[in-house]
Amino acid sequence: MKAELLLQERHQVAEAAFATIKIWRVAEPVRGSQHDLKYSLAYVVSGVCVLRYDNEAGKGDHRHLGELEMPYVFSTPQALLADFWNDVDRWRPQ
């Protein structure tokens, strides 16, 4: 089975900032993950990716906040989206 694209969105958050969200269902978990989703969520400001959630093969579920990379505990797609948007809100200037 090929990967099935479940969600692909681009949101203009500010004049110089946007978010992209891509989530696929995969036949087998990505190496390092325990679920059947592959995802990449990114927040880009002035051409620089300042926040990213992904589960690339071998690293499993993790997120990047600026230069920091840390594990992410995946539970559900809904929680993933909520966590991402909460981090976007914290990153955005008030």
Biopython code that builds the backbone (N, CA, C, O; Angstrom):
import numpy as np
from Bio.PDB.StructureBuilder import StructureBuilder

atoms = [
    (1, "MET", "N", (0.841, -1.186, 0.000)),
    (1, "MET", "CA", (0.000, 0.000, 0.000)),
    (1, "MET", "C", (0.884, 1.248, 0.000)),
    (1, "MET", "O", (1.818, 1.362, 0.795)),
    (2, "LYS", "N", (0.582, 2.158, -0.883)),
    (2, "LYS", "CA", (1.295, 3.430, -0.895)),
    (2, "LYS", "C", (0.775, 4.300, 0.246)),
    (2, "LYS", "O", (-0.305, 4.064, 0.786)),
    (3, "ALA", "N", (1.565, 5.307, 0.597)),
    (3, "ALA", "CA", (1.123, 6.255, 1.622)),
    (3, "ALA", "C", (-0.116, 6.992, 1.114)),
    (3, "ALA", "O", (-0.184, 7.378, -0.053)),
    (4, "GLU", "N", (-1.082, 7.181, 1.993)),
    (4, "GLU", "CA", (-2.316, 7.886, 1.659)),
    (4, "GLU", "C", (-2.291, 9.267, 2.307)),
    (4, "GLU", "O", (-2.254, 9.380, 3.533)),
    (5, "LEU", "N", (-2.310, 10.306, 1.493)),
    (5, "LEU", "CA", (-2.318, 11.669, 2.021)),
    (5, "LEU", "C", (-3.654, 11.940, 2.693)),
    (5, "LEU", "O", (-4.701, 11.875, 2.049)),
    (6, "LEU", "N", (-3.621, 12.243, 3.985)),
    (6, "LEU", "CA", (-4.841, 12.516, 4.746)),
    (6, "LEU", "C", (-5.117, 14.004, 4.890)),
    (6, "LEU", "O", (-6.271, 14.432, 4.917)),
    (7, "LEU", "N", (-4.053, 14.785, 4.981)),
    (7, "LEU", "CA", (-4.224, 16.220, 5.211)),
    (7, "LEU", "C", (-3.040, 16.966, 4.617)),
    (7, "LEU", "O", (-1.887, 16.606, 4.854)),
    (8, "GLN", "N", (-3.327, 17.997, 3.853)),
    (8, "GLN", "CA", (-2.287, 18.881, 3.326)),
    (8, "GLN", "C", (-2.859, 20.294, 3.316)),
    (8, "GLN", "O", (-3.788, 20.598, 2.567)),
    (9, "GLU", "N", (-2.285, 21.157, 4.164)),
    (9, "GLU", "CA", (-2.782, 22.523, 4.300)),
    (9, "GLU", "C", (-1.619, 23.499, 4.382)),
    (9, "GLU", "O", (-0.521, 23.162, 4.825)),
    (10, "ARG", "N", (-1.896, 24.714, 3.942)),
    (10, "ARG", "CA", (-0.962, 25.823, 4.107)),
    (10, "ARG", "C", (-1.765, 26.995, 4.640)),
    (10, "ARG", "O", (-2.772, 27.388, 4.050)),
    (11, "HIS", "N", (-1.314, 27.555, 5.763)),
    (11, "HIS", "CA", (-2.010, 28.658, 6.409)),
    (11, "HIS", "C", (-1.095, 29.869, 6.456)),
    (11, "HIS", "O", (0.006, 29.795, 7.002)),
    (12, "GLN", "N", (-1.542, 30.984, 5.889)),
    (12, "GLN", "CA", (-0.801, 32.233, 6.007)),
    (12, "GLN", "C", (-1.120, 32.801, 7.381)),
    (12, "GLN", "O", (-2.254, 33.212, 7.627)),
    (13, "VAL", "N", (-0.147, 32.831, 8.274)),
    (13, "VAL", "CA", (-0.365, 33.223, 9.658)),
    (13, "VAL", "C", (-0.142, 34.718, 9.847)),
    (13, "VAL", "O", (-0.814, 35.355, 10.658)),
    (14, "ALA", "N", (0.790, 35.268, 9.107)),
    (14, "ALA", "CA", (1.099, 36.698, 9.125)),
    (14, "ALA", "C", (1.703, 37.027, 7.768)),
    (14, "ALA", "O", (1.901, 36.138, 6.940)),
    (15, "GLU", "N", (1.992, 38.289, 7.543)),
    (15, "GLU", "CA", (2.536, 38.678, 6.237)),
    (15, "GLU", "C", (3.784, 37.879, 5.884)),
    (15, "GLU", "O", (3.950, 37.473, 4.734)),
    (16, "ALA", "N", (4.656, 37.649, 6.845)),
    (16, "ALA", "CA", (5.919, 36.952, 6.585)),
    (16, "ALA", "C", (5.974, 35.582, 7.253)),
    (16, "ALA", "O", (7.061, 35.039, 7.452)),
    (17, "ALA", "N", (4.825, 35.016, 7.601)),
    (17, "ALA", "CA", (4.828, 33.730, 8.305)),
    (17, "ALA", "C", (3.700, 32.823, 7.806)),
    (17, "ALA", "O", (2.582, 33.277, 7.562)),
    (18, "PHE", "N", (4.017, 31.535, 7.660)),
    (18, "PHE", "CA", (3.005, 30.566, 7.255)),
    (18, "PHE", "C", (3.283, 29.224, 7.926)),
    (18, "PHE", "O", (4.390, 28.950, 8.388)),
    (19, "ALA", "N", (2.248, 28.407, 7.961)),
    (19, "ALA", "CA", (2.354, 27.055, 8.497)),
    (19, "ALA", "C", (1.955, 26.068, 7.409)),
    (19, "ALA", "O", (1.014, 26.309, 6.654)),
    (20, "THR", "N", (2.678, 24.957, 7.337)),
    (20, "THR", "CA", (2.318, 23.872, 6.429)),
    (20, "THR", "C", (2.095, 22.612, 7.258)),
    (20, "THR", "O", (2.812, 22.347, 8.223)),
    (21, "ILE", "N", (1.093, 21.850, 6.862)),
    (21, "ILE", "CA", (0.735, 20.623, 7.573)),
    (21, "ILE", "C", (0.536, 19.530, 6.534)),
    (21, "ILE", "O", (-0.244, 19.685, 5.593)),
    (22, "LYS", "N", (1.256, 18.413, 6.716)),
    (22, "LYS", "CA", (1.091, 17.248, 5.852)),
    (22, "LYS", "C", (1.059, 16.014, 6.740)),
    (22, "LYS", "O", (1.950, 15.804, 7.562)),
    (23, "ILE", "N", (0.019, 15.199, 6.564)),
    (23, "ILE", "CA", (-0.121, 13.962, 7.323)),
    (23, "ILE", "C", (-0.543, 12.859, 6.349)),
    (23, "ILE", "O", (-1.491, 13.015, 5.579)),
    (24, "TRP", "N", (0.182, 11.748, 6.402)),
    (24, "TRP", "CA", (-0.107, 10.587, 5.570)),
    (24, "TRP", "C", (-0.375, 9.378, 6.445)),
    (24, "TRP", "O", (0.158, 9.281, 7.551)),
    (25, "ARG", "N", (-1.194, 8.456, 5.965)),
    (25, "ARG", "CA", (-1.329, 7.133, 6.575)),
    (25, "ARG", "C", (-0.372, 6.223, 5.805)),
    (25, "ARG", "O", (-0.370, 6.219, 4.574)),
    (26, "VAL", "N", (0.436, 5.458, 6.529)),
    (26, "VAL", "CA", (1.412, 4.556, 5.914)),
    (26, "VAL", "C", (1.076, 3.115, 6.272)),
    (26, "VAL", "O", (0.428, 2.854, 7.285)),
    (27, "ALA", "N", (1.515, 2.190, 5.444)),
    (27, "ALA", "CA", (1.216, 0.770, 5.657)),
    (27, "ALA", "C", (1.873, 0.234, 6.924)),
    (27, "ALA", "O", (1.288, -0.586, 7.631)),
    (28, "GLU", "N", (3.075, 0.690, 7.207)),
    (28, "GLU", "CA", (3.812, 0.270, 8.400)),
    (28, "GLU", "C", (4.349, 1.508, 9.095)),
    (28, "GLU", "O", (4.651, 2.502, 8.435)),
    (29, "PRO", "N", (4.474, 1.466, 10.415)),
    (29, "PRO", "CA", (5.016, 2.633, 11.124)),
    (29, "PRO", "C", (6.390, 3.046, 10.591)),
    (29, "PRO", "O", (7.214, 2.206, 10.229)),
    (30, "VAL", "N", (6.608, 4.339, 10.555)),
    (30, "VAL", "CA", (7.918, 4.871, 10.199)),
    (30, "VAL", "C", (8.897, 4.388, 11.261)),
    (30, "VAL", "O", (8.573, 4.397, 12.449)),
    (31, "ARG", "N", (10.094, 3.963, 10.847)),
    (31, "ARG", "CA", (11.086, 3.462, 11.806)),
    (31, "ARG", "C", (11.281, 4.470, 12.933)),
    (31, "ARG", "O", (11.631, 5.625, 12.686)),
    (32, "GLY", "N", (11.057, 4.037, 14.160)),
    (32, "GLY", "CA", (11.162, 4.901, 15.332)),
    (32, "GLY", "C", (9.826, 5.365, 15.877)),
    (32, "GLY", "O", (9.772, 5.928, 16.971)),
    (33, "SER", "N", (8.741, 5.141, 15.138)),
    (33, "SER", "CA", (7.391, 5.510, 15.576)),
    (33, "SER", "C", (6.571, 4.249, 15.812)),
    (33, "SER", "O", (6.912, 3.176, 15.315)),
    (34, "GLN", "N", (5.485, 4.383, 16.575)),
    (34, "GLN", "CA", (4.643, 3.238, 16.914)),
    (34, "GLN", "C", (3.239, 3.342, 16.312)),
    (34, "GLN", "O", (2.341, 2.616, 16.738)),
    (35, "HIS", "N", (3.032, 4.210, 15.349)),
    (35, "HIS", "CA", (1.702, 4.437, 14.774)),
    (35, "HIS", "C", (1.796, 4.438, 13.262)),
    (35, "HIS", "O", (2.893, 4.409, 12.703)),
    (36, "ASP", "N", (0.649, 4.472, 12.595)),
    (36, "ASP", "CA", (0.620, 4.355, 11.131)),
    (36, "ASP", "C", (0.524, 5.705, 10.419)),
    (36, "ASP", "O", (-0.022, 5.785, 9.319)),
    (37, "LEU", "N", (1.048, 6.760, 11.035)),
    (37, "LEU", "CA", (1.029, 8.085, 10.407)),
    (37, "LEU", "C", (2.449, 8.590, 10.182)),
    (37, "LEU", "O", (3.348, 8.362, 10.991)),
    (38, "LYS", "N", (2.619, 9.271, 9.076)),
    (38, "LYS", "CA", (3.838, 10.012, 8.770)),
    (38, "LYS", "C", (3.394, 11.460, 8.701)),
    (38, "LYS", "O", (2.377, 11.767, 8.080)),
    (39, "TYR", "N", (4.155, 12.369, 9.340)),
    (39, "TYR", "CA", (3.713, 13.763, 9.356)),
    (39, "TYR", "C", (4.878, 14.738, 9.309)),
    (39, "TYR", "O", (6.009, 14.426, 9.683)),
    (40, "SER", "N", (4.553, 15.922, 8.834)),
    (40, "SER", "CA", (5.486, 17.039, 8.805)),
    (40, "SER", "C", (4.664, 18.312, 8.964)),
    (40, "SER", "O", (3.861, 18.660, 8.098)),
    (41, "LEU", "N", (4.873, 18.997, 10.075)),
    (41, "LEU", "CA", (4.180, 20.253, 10.350)),
    (41, "LEU", "C", (5.262, 21.302, 10.573)),
    (41, "LEU", "O", (6.168, 21.089, 11.379)),
    (42, "ALA", "N", (5.182, 22.411, 9.884)),
    (42, "ALA", "CA", (6.234, 23.414, 9.989)),
    (42, "ALA", "C", (5.641, 24.818, 10.071)),
    (42, "ALA", "O", (4.605, 25.120, 9.477)),
    (43, "TYR", "N", (6.332, 25.656, 10.824)),
    (43, "TYR", "CA", (5.995, 27.082, 10.921)),
    (43, "TYR", "C", (7.216, 27.843, 10.441)),
    (43, "TYR", "O", (8.307, 27.703, 10.993)),
    (44, "VAL", "N", (7.021, 28.652, 9.405)),
    (44, "VAL", "CA", (8.113, 29.359, 8.738)),
    (44, "VAL", "C", (7.893, 30.858, 8.870)),
    (44, "VAL", "O", (6.818, 31.373, 8.562)),
    (45, "VAL", "N", (8.936, 31.551, 9.335)),
    (45, "VAL", "CA", (8.889, 33.008, 9.506)),
    (45, "VAL", "C", (10.028, 33.627, 8.710)),
    (45, "VAL", "O", (11.194, 33.286, 8.909)),
    (46, "SER", "N", (9.687, 34.529, 7.819)),
    (46, "SER", "CA", (10.689, 35.214, 6.978)),
    (46, "SER", "C", (11.633, 34.221, 6.306)),
    (46, "SER", "O", (12.842, 34.442, 6.242)),
    (47, "GLY", "N", (11.066, 33.129, 5.808)),
    (47, "GLY", "CA", (11.842, 32.145, 5.074)),
    (47, "GLY", "C", (12.621, 31.156, 5.931)),
    (47, "GLY", "O", (13.331, 30.308, 5.390)),
    (48, "VAL", "N", (12.506, 31.242, 7.257)),
    (48, "VAL", "CA", (13.235, 30.351, 8.164)),
    (48, "VAL", "C", (12.241, 29.466, 8.913)),
    (48, "VAL", "O", (11.284, 29.960, 9.508)),
    (49, "CYS", "N", (12.475, 28.157, 8.877)),
    (49, "CYS", "CA", (11.633, 27.226, 9.630)),
    (49, "CYS", "C", (12.019, 27.329, 11.098)),
    (49, "CYS", "O", (13.112, 26.915, 11.484)),
    (50, "VAL", "N", (11.126, 27.879, 11.922)),
    (50, "VAL", "CA", (11.423, 28.104, 13.337)),
    (50, "VAL", "C", (10.784, 27.047, 14.238)),
    (50, "VAL", "O", (11.128, 26.938, 15.415)),
    (51, "LEU", "N", (9.852, 26.268, 13.680)),
    (51, "LEU", "CA", (9.153, 25.238, 14.453)),
    (51, "LEU", "C", (8.782, 24.115, 13.497)),
    (51, "LEU", "O", (8.239, 24.357, 12.419)),
    (52, "ARG", "N", (9.082, 22.876, 13.902)),
    (52, "ARG", "CA", (8.729, 21.744, 13.043)),
    (52, "ARG", "C", (8.448, 20.513, 13.905)),
    (52, "ARG", "O", (9.179, 20.216, 14.849)),
    (53, "TYR", "N", (7.389, 19.815, 13.563)),
    (53, "TYR", "CA", (7.064, 18.517, 14.146)),
    (53, "TYR", "C", (7.173, 17.509, 13.005)),
    (53, "TYR", "O", (6.615, 17.729, 11.931)),
    (54, "ASP", "N", (7.884, 16.408, 13.228)),
    (54, "ASP", "CA", (7.952, 15.380, 12.195)),
    (54, "ASP", "C", (8.372, 14.051, 12.808)),
    (54, "ASP", "O", (8.727, 13.969, 13.984)),
    (55, "ASN", "N", (8.322, 13.022, 11.984)),
    (55, "ASN", "CA", (8.748, 11.699, 12.425)),
    (55, "ASN", "C", (9.529, 11.020, 11.313)),
    (55, "ASN", "O", (9.135, 9.974, 10.797)),
    (56, "GLU", "N", (10.638, 11.638, 10.961)),
    (56, "GLU", "CA", (11.464, 11.065, 9.915)),
    (56, "GLU", "C", (12.011, 9.709, 10.355)),
    (56, "GLU", "O", (12.222, 9.458, 11.541)),
    (57, "ALA", "N", (12.232, 8.850, 9.377)),
    (57, "ALA", "CA", (12.685, 7.484, 9.656)),
    (57, "ALA", "C", (13.962, 7.490, 10.485)),
    (57, "ALA", "O", (14.917, 8.205, 10.177)),
    (58, "GLY", "N", (13.963, 6.688, 11.532)),
    (58, "GLY", "CA", (15.132, 6.554, 12.389)),
    (58, "GLY", "C", (15.106, 7.458, 13.597)),
    (58, "GLY", "O", (15.652, 7.097, 14.639)),
    (59, "LYS", "N", (14.491, 8.619, 13.496)),
    (59, "LYS", "CA", (14.415, 9.545, 14.625)),
    (59, "LYS", "C", (13.107, 9.399, 15.392)),
    (59, "LYS", "O", (13.034, 9.753, 16.569)),
    (60, "GLY", "N", (12.087, 8.885, 14.739)),
    (60, "GLY", "CA", (10.792, 8.780, 15.386)),
    (60, "GLY", "C", (10.150, 10.143, 15.581)),
    (60, "GLY", "O", (10.541, 11.125, 14.949)),
    (61, "ASP", "N", (9.171, 10.190, 16.455)),
    (61, "ASP", "CA", (8.410, 11.413, 16.700)),
    (61, "ASP", "C", (9.272, 12.419, 17.457)),
    (61, "ASP", "O", (9.829, 12.110, 18.510)),
    (62, "HIS", "N", (9.370, 13.626, 16.904)),
    (62, "HIS", "CA", (10.150, 14.681, 17.556)),
    (62, "HIS", "C", (9.715, 16.041, 17.039)),
    (62, "HIS", "O", (8.955, 16.143, 16.077)),
    (63, "ARG", "N", (10.208, 17.077, 17.691)),
    (63, "ARG", "CA", (9.912, 18.439, 17.251)),
    (63, "ARG", "C", (11.171, 19.284, 17.342)),
    (63, "ARG", "O", (12.086, 19.005, 18.117)),
    (64, "HIS", "N", (11.185, 20.309, 16.536)),
    (64, "HIS", "CA", (12.284, 21.266, 16.499)),
    (64, "HIS", "C", (11.715, 22.615, 16.927)),
    (64, "HIS", "O", (10.741, 23.094, 16.346)),
    (65, "LEU", "N", (12.311, 23.218, 17.925)),
    (65, "LEU", "CA", (11.957, 24.571, 18.354)),
    (65, "LEU", "C", (13.205, 25.412, 18.159)),
    (65, "LEU", "O", (14.139, 25.344, 18.958)),
    (66, "GLY", "N", (13.218, 26.206, 17.093)),
    (66, "GLY", "CA", (14.436, 26.932, 16.767)),
    (66, "GLY", "C", (15.536, 25.919, 16.482)),
    (66, "GLY", "O", (15.368, 25.041, 15.636)),
    (67, "GLU", "N", (16.653, 26.035, 17.179)),
    (67, "GLU", "CA", (17.784, 25.129, 16.989)),
    (67, "GLU", "C", (17.675, 23.855, 17.833)),
    (67, "GLU", "O", (18.455, 22.922, 17.641)),
    (68, "LEU", "N", (16.724, 23.806, 18.759)),
    (68, "LEU", "CA", (16.580, 22.653, 19.650)),
    (68, "LEU", "C", (15.758, 21.549, 19.000)),
    (68, "LEU", "O", (14.760, 21.822, 18.332)),
    (69, "GLU", "N", (16.175, 20.307, 19.197)),
    (69, "GLU", "CA", (15.408, 19.145, 18.764)),
    (69, "GLU", "C", (15.122, 18.298, 19.991)),
    (69, "GLU", "O", (16.026, 18.002, 20.772)),
    (70, "MET", "N", (13.862, 17.907, 20.163)),
    (70, "MET", "CA", (13.489, 17.129, 21.338)),
    (70, "MET", "C", (12.446, 16.087, 20.972)),
    (70, "MET", "O", (11.709, 16.267, 20.003)),
    (71, "PRO", "N", (12.370, 15.003, 21.731)),
    (71, "PRO", "CA", (11.350, 13.983, 21.467)),
    (71, "PRO", "C", (9.947, 14.564, 21.607)),
    (71, "PRO", "O", (9.715, 15.504, 22.367)),
    (72, "TYR", "N", (9.029, 13.987, 20.862)),
    (72, "TYR", "CA", (7.617, 14.345, 20.971)),
    (72, "TYR", "C", (6.843, 13.060, 21.227)),
    (72, "TYR", "O", (7.048, 12.062, 20.535)),
    (73, "VAL", "N", (5.967, 13.078, 22.205)),
    (73, "VAL", "CA", (5.146, 11.901, 22.522)),
    (73, "VAL", "C", (3.845, 12.008, 21.724)),
    (73, "VAL", "O", (2.953, 12.785, 22.065)),
    (74, "PHE", "N", (3.757, 11.216, 20.662)),
    (74, "PHE", "CA", (2.572, 11.211, 19.816)),
    (74, "PHE", "C", (1.471, 10.401, 20.496)),
    (74, "PHE", "O", (1.715, 9.298, 20.986)),
    (75, "SER", "N", (0.245, 10.962, 20.523)),
    (75, "SER", "CA", (-0.884, 10.201, 21.047)),
    (75, "SER", "C", (-1.987, 10.059, 20.001)),
    (75, "SER", "O", (-2.422, 8.947, 19.700)),
    (76, "THR", "N", (-2.442, 11.193, 19.442)),
    (76, "THR", "CA", (-3.488, 11.181, 18.418)),
    (76, "THR", "C", (-3.200, 12.286, 17.408)),
    (76, "THR", "O", (-2.465, 13.224, 17.716)),
    (77, "PRO", "N", (-3.765, 12.189, 16.215)),
    (77, "PRO", "CA", (-3.606, 13.278, 15.254)),
    (77, "PRO", "C", (-4.171, 14.600, 15.785)),
    (77, "PRO", "O", (-3.607, 15.664, 15.530)),
    (78, "GLN", "N", (-5.277, 14.530, 16.518)),
    (78, "GLN", "CA", (-5.887, 15.742, 17.062)),
    (78, "GLN", "C", (-4.948, 16.414, 18.072)),
    (78, "GLN", "O", (-4.803, 17.637, 18.076)),
    (79, "ALA", "N", (-4.319, 15.613, 18.918)),
    (79, "ALA", "CA", (-3.377, 16.170, 19.899)),
    (79, "ALA", "C", (-2.153, 16.745, 19.196)),
    (79, "ALA", "O", (-1.635, 17.783, 19.608)),
    (80, "LEU", "N", (-1.687, 16.081, 18.140)),
    (80, "LEU", "CA", (-0.552, 16.589, 17.359)),
    (80, "LEU", "C", (-0.858, 17.981, 16.818)),
    (80, "LEU", "O", (-0.053, 18.901, 16.966)),
    (81, "LEU", "N", (-2.020, 18.132, 16.194)),
    (81, "LEU", "CA", (-2.405, 19.437, 15.641)),
    (81, "LEU", "C", (-2.555, 20.483, 16.747)),
    (81, "LEU", "O", (-2.109, 21.619, 16.586)),
    (82, "ALA", "N", (-3.169, 20.116, 17.849)),
    (82, "ALA", "CA", (-3.342, 21.066, 18.964)),
    (82, "ALA", "C", (-1.994, 21.488, 19.529)),
    (82, "ALA", "O", (-1.779, 22.671, 19.789)),
    (83, "ASP", "N", (-1.083, 20.540, 19.722)),
    (83, "ASP", "CA", (0.246, 20.871, 20.249)),
    (83, "ASP", "C", (1.003, 21.789, 19.292)),
    (83, "ASP", "O", (1.646, 22.750, 19.715)),
    (84, "PHE", "N", (0.917, 21.481, 17.997)),
    (84, "PHE", "CA", (1.586, 22.312, 16.994)),
    (84, "PHE", "C", (1.050, 23.740, 17.037)),
    (84, "PHE", "O", (1.831, 24.687, 17.124)),
    (85, "TRP", "N", (-0.266, 23.908, 16.976)),
    (85, "TRP", "CA", (-0.839, 25.254, 16.958)),
    (85, "TRP", "C", (-0.587, 25.995, 18.273)),
    (85, "TRP", "O", (-0.440, 27.217, 18.265)),
    (86, "ASN", "N", (-0.536, 25.285, 19.392)),
    (86, "ASN", "CA", (-0.169, 25.934, 20.661)),
    (86, "ASN", "C", (1.256, 26.461, 20.603)),
    (86, "ASN", "O", (1.526, 27.564, 21.079)),
    (87, "ASP", "N", (2.172, 25.689, 20.025)),
    (87, "ASP", "CA", (3.552, 26.164, 19.881)),
    (87, "ASP", "C", (3.646, 27.331, 18.898)),
    (87, "ASP", "O", (4.414, 28.266, 19.121)),
    (88, "VAL", "N", (2.873, 27.282, 17.818)),
    (88, "VAL", "CA", (2.848, 28.417, 16.877)),
    (88, "VAL", "C", (2.399, 29.667, 17.616)),
    (88, "VAL", "O", (3.012, 30.725, 17.474)),
    (89, "ASP", "N", (1.336, 29.556, 18.404)),
    (89, "ASP", "CA", (0.835, 30.714, 19.154)),
    (89, "ASP", "C", (1.876, 31.261, 20.125)),
    (89, "ASP", "O", (1.987, 32.474, 20.298)),
    (90, "ARG", "N", (2.640, 30.373, 20.757)),
    (90, "ARG", "CA", (3.697, 30.833, 21.675)),
    (90, "ARG", "C", (4.837, 31.506, 20.932)),
    (90, "ARG", "O", (5.458, 32.431, 21.455)),
    (91, "TRP", "N", (5.121, 31.049, 19.714)),
    (91, "TRP", "CA", (6.213, 31.606, 18.922)),
    (91, "TRP", "C", (5.867, 32.976, 18.353)),
    (91, "TRP", "O", (6.724, 33.855, 18.257)),
    (92, "ARG", "N", (4.601, 33.150, 17.976)),
    (92, "ARG", "CA", (4.170, 34.394, 17.315)),
    (92, "ARG", "C", (4.287, 35.569, 18.260)),
    (92, "ARG", "O", (4.006, 35.445, 19.452)),
    (93, "PRO", "N", (4.703, 36.718, 17.731)),
    (93, "PRO", "CA", (4.739, 37.930, 18.588)),
    (93, "PRO", "C", (3.320, 38.343, 18.965)),
    (93, "PRO", "O", (2.383, 38.182, 18.184)),
    (94, "GLN", "N", (3.184, 38.865, 20.146)),
    (94, "GLN", "CA", (1.861, 39.284, 20.634)),
    (94, "GLN", "C", (1.490, 40.672, 20.167)),
    (94, "GLN", "O", (0.410, 41.165, 20.492)),
]
sb = StructureBuilder()
sb.init_structure("model")
sb.init_model(0)
sb.init_chain("A")
sb.init_seg("    ")
for serial, (resi, resn, name, xyz) in enumerate(atoms, 1):
    if name == "N":
        sb.init_residue(resn, " ", resi, " ")
    sb.init_atom(name, np.array(xyz, "f"), 0.0, 1.0, " ", f" {name:<3s}", serial, name[0])
structure = sb.get_structure()
